[in-house]
Amino acid sequence: MKITPDIIRQEFIGSQSRVTSSSHSDYVGISGKLIDETRSTFTILHLGRAKKVVKSSSVFNFTFADGTIVEIDGKLLAGRPEDRLKKTVKRLW
């Protein structure tokens, strides 16, 4: 998978995810399959239980089907999933 700023337009439901850092210390380390997404939260299936994680206060690692691991700041993912298609991100490289 080619990593570009357009990665925020990707569908994340069904991918493996992990919270790598967060302002809320209880979120750090939650990992598992992403099962739902709302405007401001991700629901991750962690150890058989659904855990809701606030997007804007966390940084996530996503593992896609081809084995690519991407770290994304949740602030870039905040908003409704269907509105991310319209969002643009300035390239930093």
C-alpha positions as CSV (number, residue, x, y, z in Angstrom):
1,M,0.0,0.0,0.0
2,K,1.3,3.4,-0.9
3,I,1.2,5.8,2.0
4,T,0.1,9.3,1.1
5,P,-1.9,12.0,2.9
6,D,-5.0,10.4,1.2
7,I,-4.8,7.6,3.8
8,I,-7.3,9.4,5.9
9,R,-9.9,8.7,3.2
10,Q,-9.4,4.9,3.8
11,E,-12.1,2.7,5.4
12,F,-10.8,1.7,8.8
13,I,-13.6,-0.6,10.0
14,G,-12.3,-4.1,10.0
15,S,-8.7,-3.2,10.3
16,Q,-6.5,-4.0,13.3
17,S,-5.9,-1.0,15.4
18,R,-3.9,0.0,18.5
19,V,-3.9,3.1,20.6
20,T,-0.3,4.2,20.9
21,S,-0.7,7.4,22.9
22,S,-3.5,9.4,24.4
23,S,-4.2,12.2,26.8
24,H,-6.5,9.7,28.6
25,S,-4.0,7.1,30.1
26,D,-6.6,4.3,30.2
27,Y,-6.8,4.3,26.3
28,V,-3.1,3.5,25.8
29,G,-2.6,-0.1,24.8
30,I,-6.1,-0.9,23.7
31,S,-5.8,-3.0,20.5
32,G,-8.0,-5.2,18.4
33,K,-10.3,-5.1,15.5
34,L,-12.0,-1.8,14.7
35,I,-15.8,-2.6,14.7
36,D,-17.5,0.8,14.6
37,E,-16.8,4.4,13.9
38,T,-18.8,7.5,14.8
39,R,-18.1,11.2,14.5
40,S,-15.9,11.4,17.5
41,T,-15.1,7.7,18.6
42,F,-13.8,4.4,17.4
43,T,-15.1,1.2,18.9
44,I,-12.4,-1.4,19.2
45,L,-13.0,-5.1,20.1
46,H,-10.4,-5.5,22.8
47,L,-10.2,-8.9,24.6
48,G,-13.8,-9.8,23.7
49,R,-15.2,-6.5,24.9
50,A,-16.1,-3.4,22.9
51,K,-14.1,-0.3,24.0
52,K,-14.9,3.2,22.8
53,V,-11.9,5.5,22.2
54,V,-12.2,9.2,21.6
55,K,-10.5,10.1,18.2
56,S,-9.3,13.6,18.9
57,S,-7.3,12.8,22.0
58,S,-5.5,9.7,20.7
59,V,-2.9,8.5,18.2
60,F,-3.6,5.2,16.4
61,N,-1.6,2.5,14.6
62,F,-3.6,0.7,11.9
63,T,-2.6,-2.6,10.3
64,F,-4.1,-3.1,6.9
65,A,-4.7,-6.4,5.1
66,D,-1.4,-6.2,3.2
67,G,0.6,-5.9,6.4
68,T,1.2,-2.1,6.2
69,I,1.3,-0.4,9.6
70,V,0.4,3.3,9.6
71,E,0.4,5.7,12.6
72,I,-2.3,8.4,12.4
73,D,-3.2,11.2,14.8
74,G,-6.9,11.0,15.7
75,K,-7.4,14.7,15.1
76,L,-7.1,14.1,11.4
77,L,-9.8,11.4,11.6
78,A,-12.3,13.4,13.7
79,G,-15.6,13.9,12.0
80,R,-18.1,11.7,10.2
81,P,-16.5,8.9,8.1
82,E,-18.4,10.1,5.0
83,D,-17.1,13.6,5.4
84,R,-13.5,12.5,5.4
85,L,-13.8,12.0,1.7
86,K,-14.1,15.7,1.2
87,K,-11.3,16.6,3.6
88,T,-7.8,17.6,2.3
89,V,-4.5,17.4,4.1
90,K,-1.5,19.5,3.2
91,R,1.6,17.4,2.3
92,L,4.4,17.8,4.8
93,W,7.0,16.2,2.5
